[in-house]
């Protein structure tokens, strides 16, 4: 990562090392996400108030997601403007990773809903800040012809992190203080080593326009008229992440309330189910990413992935059993792996400007954060008032199909 200017492509050897660390960085980020979203927060919320767990979890997840909607483009824009010998991204990565540890320690000691909510939101702001600057590394250092490979490696890290997070979360449920601290320290170590082994170009001498609050605020507007592909890509990611979140965020409660397992059984089963999803994803991720680089085609894989994901959500409707959940995980993983293998590549190719990649990717990352904000409200309504978990699965099918339809109008990417 020792380039001299934004967009400069690193030599092949350094790119190989950078790919390795992008894999590890995204695995670390998703380890935090999946451990806390799938297991630890639902379980901690239920321990505080079992009778109102669905509504209370919705409050927590909605609050954190609304705040991350703000943090993604803000941190992206600030990192674009950062001038230091460590580069534009590294100072933000280290600073926010270190702060993550603090809020994880505080989160473990929360004994009421509102304290839990406060520390949860602050912790997630820090983790999402790391994710934002990490995503900006790809357009900084990879040419378009290598974006599929980079996207596939990022996706592999994401899926490994998903499995690791759910697997490790079980060890933290009985010792929150030790468990939460261990998650934080591990996360910080990975971020620090990423910076050490992939030294960024110095941005200290880069020109920077004088700061203006009006210009800074205006920079967050991306015109749908001039950049329609940017917003179609935004919509596609939004619906597909919404389909994913509608099921994955409520996996613990689905196992308990829809399939009928006990609290301990549902925690234990979350790991192999997530593992099956990981295996399904690994079967397609790298193959599809490399294939999309060779052919230059991204959209077709998004549409194929969407159809597979929609089909997988039919399984628990006709087979509300443990076997049905394993089948759902396997098929959904195949589709989600195919999607994630081209997602970063597609998003990078619709960016309006390489000079503002951090800010523009931050805006696109809202398409990930916004479903996280809406899912608790949508899922809570569907579960409590509109047909229960059956309605939740049907909604997921609709969201996945919409994800396929919204990438069709994109013209700048095949």
Secondary structure, 3 states (H helix, E strand, C coil): CCCCCCCCCCCHHHHHHHHHHHHHHHHHHHHHHHHHHHHHHHHHHHHHCHHHHHHHHHHHHHHHHHHHHHHHHHHHHHHHHCCCCCCCCHHHHHHHHHHHHHHHHHHHCCCCHHHHHHHHHHHHHHHHHHHHHHHHHHHHHCCHHHHHHHHHHHHHHHHHHHHHHHHHHHHHCCCHHHHHHHHHHHHHHHHHHHHHHCCCCCCCCCCCCCCCHHHHHHCCCCCCCCCHHHHHHHHHHHHHHHHHHHHHCCHHHHHHHHHCCCHHHHHHHHHHHHHHHHHHHHHHHHHHHHHHHHHCCCHHHHHHHHHHHHHHHHHHHHCCCHHHHHHHHHHHHHHHHHHHHHHHHHHHHCCCCHHHHHHHHHHHHHHHHHHHHHHHHHHHHHHHHCCCHHHHHHHHHHHHHHHHHCCCCCCCCC
